[in-house]
Amino acid sequence: MARGRPSKKAHIVKSARGLFTQQGYQSTSIDQVVATAGVSKPTVYSNFPTKLVLWEAVFAELIEESQYEMQAVLDGLNTHAKQDFFTGWVKLWETWLGLPERVRVYRILLGEQHKMMASTLLMFDEFEGVLDSALLAWLGYFSMSPNTLFILKAVTKEAILTPVLMNRASMSATELKRQLDPLLVL
């Protein structure tokens, strides 16, 4: 392989990532990946024996990038000593849902999980674990009990994530704060 050139495997993953995140899992075919990547079908299948294996490679890449991004947001929030809990909480969620590819992951897994293997569902747990880790770290900065994570996350999912997945307007930050305030005194 020539120096500075991405591997064919990485190029295939990048091409497939765009297709999966634009069209979903079911609507993306290996033929589309072949055409988009500009490689032969045997090249794709020699690197990824099934479409699901290819999806998992895309998913693994997205999880890794998400870990770095969420840590960077936490680091940025941590440098602002006067940052209040709610502002940071919303910033973490906005960052998480600000990448359309992450929203597409939810749509794929919620709508097409019957086509996924156990390994893919475990990856989804790892994916959500990235957000959970960031949220837990943020709770820790304020010496809040990790036990409140479930309640706070459930309210926030209902207020922000669910509407995004249903192409509806999310709850305003003001209303979300009003909903979360009573929970923060627990």
Buried (B, 14 or more C-beta within 10 A) or exposed (E): EEEEEEEBBEBBBBBBBBBBBEBBBEEBEBEBBBEBBEBEEEBBBEBBEEBBBBBBBBBBBBBEBBBEBBBEBBEEBEEEEEBEBBBBBBBBBEBBBEBEBBBBBBBBBEEBEEEBEEEBEEBBEBBBBBBBBBBBBBBEBEEBEEEBBEEBBEBBBEBBBBBBBEEEEBBEBEEBBEBBEEEBEE
